[in-house]
Amino acid sequence: MMKKIMSAMMALMLVAGVTLSSVEPAEAGRGGRVAAGVAAGIIGLGLLGAYAHERDRDYYYASRERCYPGPEECGWKNRRCFTNSWGDTVCRGGRWTCWRPTYCD
């Protein structure tokens, strides 16, 4: 919480410092006001982008369960097995693969 408050305070101090230090008497007429507006817009968008990037992103996963990959398991997939006339189990086809099942808390 303190980190968020300090980030907001730093952003406000930066905006106040830039605003107060860049205010000068206009010598060029309208061109100075347009340039100041563009500069303020660039600085403001930069601050908003920095604030949006640094905040915690747990809100997306907050309502979901926590999931993680489990240990690797290997086995046959898509294999056909049958019992022949002598009582032996015979398996054919398929593919030996490994996977990691997902476990959720």
Residue, then its C-alpha position, 0 to 999 in steps of 0.5 A: m500500500m505504501k508503494k502505491i501511495m509513494s508512486a502517486m505522490m512522486a507523480l504529483m510532485l513531478v507534475a507540480g515541479v514541471t508545471l511550476s518550472s516551465v511557466e514563463p512569460a509568453e514571448a512568442g504568442r500562441g506558439g508557446r501555449v501550444a508547445a506547453g500543451v504538447a509537452a504537458g500531454i507527453i509528460g502526462l501520458g508518460l506518467l500514466g503509462a508508467y503508473a499503469h505498468e508498475r501496478d500489481r497484475d494479480y487482479y486478473y487471477a484474483s477470482r480464479e484458483r491457483c494452478y500449477p503444473g504437476p510432475e511429468e508423467c509418461g504413458w501410451k496414448n491412443r492405444r488399442c488393447f484386446t484379449n486374444s483367444w489364449g487369454d493374453t492381453v495384446c496392445r497395438g498402435g498408439r504413441w508413447t508420450c509425456w505430459r504434465p497434468t495441471y493441479c489447481d488449489 
